Amino acid sequence: MKPLEELSSAELKEFIAECKIGYRDASVMFEFETAKMYKERILEYRTELDKRSKAAM
């Protein structure tokens, strides 16, 4: 996988959507460690998107 800096904003948004689905599925199946991993990724990707939007201003 490419580093976050090399991903486009669209790719980051797509990964966030995929992670949200994974998080929901893991939570329903009571796989808490997996759900935690997805939640951490969502936060990481959102932070990168926020940096980009602030830099664009």
C-alpha positions in Angstrom: 0.0 0.0 0.0 1.2 3.5 -0.8 2.0 6.0 2.0 -0.9 8.3 2.9 0.9 11.2 1.4 0.8 9.6 -2.0 -2.9 8.7 -2.0 -5.4 11.1 -3.6 -8.2 12.6 -1.5 -10.7 10.4 -3.4 -8.7 7.3 -2.5 -8.6 8.3 1.2 -12.4 8.9 1.2 -12.8 5.5 -0.4 -10.6 3.8 2.3 -12.6 5.6 5.0 -15.9 4.2 3.6 -14.4 0.7 3.5 -13.1 1.0 7.0 -16.5 2.2 8.2 -18.0 -1.0 6.8 -15.3 -3.1 8.3 -15.7 -1.4 11.7 -19.5 -2.0 11.6 -19.1 -5.6 10.7 -16.5 -6.3 13.3 -18.5 -4.6 16.0 -21.6 -6.7 15.1 -19.4 -9.9 15.3 -17.9 -8.7 18.7 -14.4 -8.7 17.2 -13.3 -5.8 19.3 -9.6 -5.8 18.3 -10.5 -5.7 14.6 -13.0 -2.9 15.2 -10.4 -1.0 17.1 -8.0 -1.3 14.2 -10.6 0.0 11.7 -11.4 2.9 14.0 -7.7 3.8 14.2 -7.4 3.7 10.4 -10.5 5.9 10.0 -9.0 8.5 12.4 -5.6 8.4 10.6 -7.2 8.9 7.1 -9.5 11.6 8.4 -6.5 13.4 9.9 -4.7 13.3 6.6 -7.8 14.7 4.8 -8.0 17.5 7.3 -4.4 18.4 6.8 -4.9 18.6 3.1 -8.1 20.7 3.4 -6.3 23.2 5.7 -3.3 23.4 3.4 -5.5 24.1 0.5 -7.1 27.2 2.3 
